């Protein structure tokens, strides 16, 4: 007690004399964050969504005076996608880069973007995602446990890669073991095309291809590059079969804990990050065919009409309409036209 009293008196004397104490004498703690959030993702470090997300987190921390500190954890270090979804819902993870289609097991409308060969390029995709269909899906995600920031980064149109042969027609998919995410619509799509889907979390894709557990996989070109899948695949078929996006999302309880000014900061900067990432994605995609060709991938561009015809005859579109529900399907067809 004497030592404590002597120390306090000594500090008081310094203050009274107007002397500024050196940091070696008085070491006060720096600002501690009022909110420290982890954001988990299966995406690799080089993915533009991660790069822009970290930039946004830095701006949020700076403009909040250090009150909100968000750290991104990539490459599934916090668990695979299914685990991170469960963690976020349970309140064990504050933020997650959410592919809404992975919520389809909880509400099948969330898989609506997995309807194969529905979108004719980006015009339809952004109109739908930034419009009523996207709002409808974000409301569903909110009910499950995720507050999605409104603007979503691009994750691109998905292409099929194979080790043994290119995919030129639906016949080439017959019996093929293809890795898919745990997304019911995508699984149904490839089943209707005659393939043998194998759901595997993204963090395990490289080893599954390397060991021959699966014959091929499907993903956007940029992810094929950043995850180095070209090392274990030879052919890339530009099918553009499904368009995908991923939201910056907060677990509901952690979003609700934030005061309004931090909510506004987060919304502003993550929306800006998403829009910047969309531009990044377009620039990167324009270079990826050349880039991946140099790394050994062989490209082909099949006619998609035979794939659409097989899906119609197989009753795929009618089944997807039933699964997604009348409202989600009506909103999809509002942007892409009649499918079923």
C-alpha positions in Angstrom: 0.0 0.0 0.0 2.9 2.4 0.8 4.4 1.8 -2.6 1.1 2.5 -4.3 0.5 5.6 -2.3 4.1 6.9 -3.0 3.6 6.3 -6.7 0.3 8.1 -6.8 1.8 11.1 -4.9 4.7 11.1 -7.2 2.4 11.3 -10.3 0.3 14.0 -8.7 3.5 16.1 -8.0 4.5 15.8 -11.7 1.1 16.9 -12.8 1.1 19.8 -10.4 4.4 21.0 -11.7 3.2 21.0 -15.2 5.8 18.5 -16.3 5.0 16.0 -19.0 6.1 12.6 -17.9 8.0 10.4 -20.3 6.3 7.3 -21.6 8.9 5.2 -19.7 7.6 6.7 -16.5 3.9 6.8 -17.3 2.6 4.1 -19.6 -1.1 4.6 -20.1 -2.9 2.0 -22.3 -3.7 3.0 -25.8 -7.3 3.1 -27.0 -8.9 -0.3 -26.7 -11.5 -1.2 -29.3 -15.1 -1.0 -28.0 -16.0 -3.7 -30.5 -13.5 -6.3 -31.8 -15.0 -8.4 -34.6 -13.7 -11.4 -36.5 -14.8 -11.9 -40.1 -14.4 -15.4 -41.4 -14.3 -16.5 -45.0 -13.2 -19.5 -47.1 -11.8 -17.1 -49.7 -8.0 -16.8 -50.2 -6.0 -13.7 -49.3 -5.7 -12.6 -52.9 -9.4 -12.5 -53.6 -10.6 -9.0 -54.3 -13.4 -9.2 -51.8 -10.9 -9.8 -49.1 -8.6 -7.1 -50.2 -11.4 -4.5 -50.4 -12.9 -5.8 -47.2 -9.7 -5.2 -45.3 -9.5 -1.7 -46.8 -13.0 -1.0 -45.5 -12.2 -2.4 -42.1 -9.2 -0.1 -41.9 -11.3 3.0 -42.8 -14.0 2.0 -40.2 -11.3 1.6 -37.5 -9.7 4.9 -38.4 -13.0 7.0 -38.7 -14.4 5.4 -35.5 -11.3 6.4 -33.5 -10.5 2.7 -33.0 -13.9 1.8 -31.5 -14.7 -0.9 -34.1 -11.8 -3.2 -35.1 -12.6 -5.8 -37.7 -10.1 -8.5 -38.7 -10.5 -10.8 -41.7 -9.6 -14.5 -41.3 -9.2 -16.1 -44.7 -8.6 -19.6 -46.2 -11.1 -21.3 -43.8 -8.9 -20.8 -40.7 -12.0 -20.4 -38.6 -13.6 -23.4 -40.1 -15.3 -24.5 -43.4 -18.3 -22.6 -44.7 -20.8 -24.8 -43.1 -19.1 -24.4 -39.7 -18.8 -20.6 -40.0 -22.5 -20.4 -40.9 -23.3 -22.3 -37.7 -20.9 -20.2 -35.7 -22.4 -17.0 -36.9 -26.0 -18.1 -36.2 -24.9 -19.3 -32.7 -23.1 -16.1 -31.9 -19.6 -17.5 -31.9 -18.5 -15.5 -34.9 -19.2 -11.8 -35.4 -18.9 -11.5 -39.2 -18.9 -13.9 -42.2 -18.5 -13.4 -46.0 -21.8 -15.1 -46.8 -22.7 -16.8 -50.1 -26.5 -16.6 -49.6 -27.0 -19.8 -51.7 -25.4 -21.7 -48.8 -28.5 -20.8 -46.7 -30.7 -22.9 -49.1 -30.8 -25.9 -46.6 -32.5 -23.5 -44.2 -34.7 -21.7 -46.8 -34.7 -23.0 -50.4 -35.5 -19.6 -51.8 -31.9 -18.7 -51.0 -30.7 -21.0 -53.7 -32.5 -19.1 -56.5 -29.2 -17.9 -58.1 -28.2 -21.5 -58.5 -30.8 -21.9 -61.3 -28.6 -22.9 -64.2 -28.2 -20.8 -67.3 -30.7 -18.3 -66.1 -28.8 -15.0 -66.4 -27.8 -13.5 -69.7 -24.7 -11.6 -68.5 -24.2 -9.0 -65.8 -27.1 -6.6 -66.7 -29.7 -9.1 -65.5 -27.6 -10.3 -62.5 -27.0 -6.8 -61.0 -30.6 -5.7 -61.7 -31.8 -8.7 -59.8 -29.3 -8.6 -56.9 -29.5 -4.8 -56.3 -33.3 -4.9 -56.8 -36.3 -6.7 -55.4 -34.9 -10.2 -55.6 -31.7 -9.3 -53.7 -33.8 -7.5 -51.0 -36.0 -10.5 -50.7 -33.0 -12.8 -50.1 -31.4 -10.4 -47.7 -34.6 -10.3 -45.6 -34.6 -14.1 -45.5 -30.9 -14.1 -44.4 -31.8 -11.7 -41.7 -34.4 -14.1 -40.4 -31.8 -16.9 -40.3 -29.2 -14.8 -38.4 -27.3 -12.6 -40.9 -27.4 -8.9 -41.5 -26.1 -8.6 -45.0 -24.7 -5.3 -46.2 -26.9 -4.2 -49.1 -24.3 -4.1 -51.9 -22.7 -7.4 -52.7 -19.3 -8.0 -54.2 -19.1 -10.0 -57.4 -18.0 -13.6 -57.3 -18.4 -14.1 -61.0 -20.0 -16.5 -63.5 -18.9 -20.1 -62.7 -17.0 -22.3 -65.2 -16.2 -26.0 -65.2 -12.7 -27.3 -64.9 -11.6 -30.9 -65.5 -8.4 -32.9 -65.3 -9.1 -35.4 -68.1 -11.3 -33.7 -70.8 -13.1 -30.5 -71.7 -16.9 -30.2 -71.4 -18.3 -29.6 -74.8 -21.9 -30.9 -74.4 -24.1 -32.2 -71.6 -23.0 -35.7 -72.6 -19.5 -34.9 -71.4 -20.9 -34.5 -67.8 -22.5 -38.0 -67.7 -21.2 -39.8 -64.6 -18.5 -37.2 -63.9 -17.7 -36.7 -60.2 -17.8 -33.0 -59.8 -17.0 -31.0 -56.6 -19.8 -28.6 -55.7 -20.4 -26.4 -52.6 -23.0 -27.5 -50.2 -25.7 -25.7 -52.2 -28.8 -27.7 -53.1 -29.7 -25.8 -56.3 -26.2 -26.4 -57.8 -26.3 -30.0 -56.8 -29.8 -30.4 -58.5 -28.4 -28.6 -61.6 -25.6 -31.1 -62.1 -27.8 -34.0 -61.2 -30.2 -33.0 -64.0 -27.2 -32.7 -66.4 -26.3 -36.3 -65.6 -23.2 -35.6 -63.4 -22.4 -37.1 -60.0 -22.2 -34.1 -57.7 -19.8 -34.4 -54.6 -20.4 -31.6 -52.1 -17.1 -30.6 -50.5 -16.3 -27.4 -48.6 -14.0 -25.1 -50.5 -11.0 -25.5 -48.2 -10.8 -29.1 -49.2 -11.2 -28.7 -53.0 -7.5 -28.6 -54.0 -6.7 -31.9 -52.2 -9.9 -33.5 -53.6 -8.8 -32.7 -57.1 -5.2 -33.6 -56.4 -6.0 -37.0 -55.0 -8.7 -37.8 -57.7 -11.5 -37.9 -55.2 -13.4 -35.8 -57.8 -12.8 -35.4 -61.6 -13.5 -31.7 -61.7 -15.0 -28.6 -60.1 -16.7 -25.4 -61.0 -15.9 -21.8 -59.9 -15.3 -18.4 -61.2 -12.0 -17.9 -63.1 -10.5 -15.6 -60.4 -11.0 -18.2 -57.7 -9.6 -20.9 -60.0 -6.5 -18.7 -60.2 -6.2 -17.4 -56.6 -6.7 -20.9 -55.2 -4.2 -22.4 -57.7 -6.6 -25.0 -59.0 -4.9 -24.8 -62.4 -2.1 -26.9 -60.7 -4.4 -29.9 -60.5 -6.7 -29.3 -63.5 -6.1 -29.1 -67.3 -9.3 -28.0 -69.0 -11.6 -25.1 -68.4 -15.0 -24.9 -70.1 -16.6 -21.5 -70.2 -20.2 -22.5 -69.4 -21.2 -19.4 -67.4 -23.8 -21.8 -65.9 -24.4 -19.9 -62.7 -23.6 -16.4 -61.4 -22.6 -16.0 -57.8 -22.1 -13.2 -55.3 -21.0 -13.1 -51.7 -22.2 -10.6 -49.0 -20.3 -8.9 -46.2 -22.5 -9.9 -43.3 -22.7 -9.5 -39.6 -24.3 -11.9 -37.2 -27.6 -10.4 -36.1 -26.7 -10.0 -32.4 -23.4 -8.3 -33.2 -25.0 -6.0 -35.7 -27.6 -5.1 -33.1 -24.9 -4.3 -30.5 -23.4 -1.6 -32.7 -24.5 2.0 -32.1 -26.1 3.8 -35.0 -22.9 5.7 -36.0 -20.9 2.5 -36.2 -23.7 0.9 -38.2 -23.6 3.8 -40.6 -19.8 3.7 -41.0 -19.9 -0.1 -41.6 -22.7 0.2 -44.2 -20.9 3.1 -46.0 -17.5 1.5 -46.2 -18.6 -2.1 -46.9 -21.0 -0.9 -49.6 -18.1 1.1 -51.2 -15.9 -1.9 -50.9 -18.4 -4.0 -52.7 -18.8 -1.5 -55.6 -15.0 -1.2 -55.9 -14.6 -5.0 -55.9 -17.1 -5.2 -58.8 -14.8 -3.1 -60.9 -11.8 -5.1 -59.7 -13.5 -8.3 -60.7 -14.3 -7.1 -64.2 -10.7 -6.0 -64.8 -9.3 -9.2 -63.4 -11.7 -11.4 -65.4 -10.6 -9.7 -68.6 -7.1 -10.8 -68.0 -7.8 -14.3 -66.5 -8.2 -16.3 -69.7 -4.8 -15.2 -70.9 -3.3 -15.5 -67.4 -4.6 -19.1 -66.8 -3.7 -20.2 -70.3 -0.1 -19.2 -69.5 -0.4 -21.3 -66.4 -1.4 -24.4 -68.4 -5.2 -24.4 -68.6 -6.8 -25.2 -72.0 -10.0 -23.2 -72.7 -13.2 -24.0 -74.7 -16.5 -22.3 -75.0 -19.5 -24.7 -75.4 -22.9 -23.8 -76.9 -25.2 -23.5 -73.8 -28.4 -24.2 -75.7 -28.1 -28.0 -75.5 -27.6 -27.7 -71.7 -30.8 -25.6 -71.4 -32.7 -28.1 -73.5 -31.6 -31.0 -71.3 -32.6 -29.0 -68.2 -36.1 -28.3 -69.6 -36.7 -31.9 -70.6 -35.4 -33.1 -67.2 -38.0 -30.8 -65.5 -35.2 -28.9 -63.7 -36.8 -25.5 -64.1 -40.2 -26.7 -62.9 -38.6 -28.4 -59.9 -36.7 -25.2 -59.0 -39.9 -23.2 -59.2 -41.5 -25.5 -56.7 -38.5 -25.5 -54.4 -37.9 -21.7 -54.4 -41.5 -20.7 -54.0 -43.7 -18.6 -56.1 -42.4 -15.3 -54.8 -38.7 -15.9 -55.4 -39.4 -17.5 -58.8 -41.6 -14.5 -59.8 -38.9 -12.1 -58.8 -36.3 -14.1 -60.8 -38.4 -14.2 -63.9 -39.1 -10.5 -63.5 -35.4 -9.9 -64.4 -34.6 -12.9 -66.7 -37.8 -13.7 -68.4 -39.8 -17.0 -68.4 -37.8 -20.1 -67.6 -40.1 -22.9 -66.6 
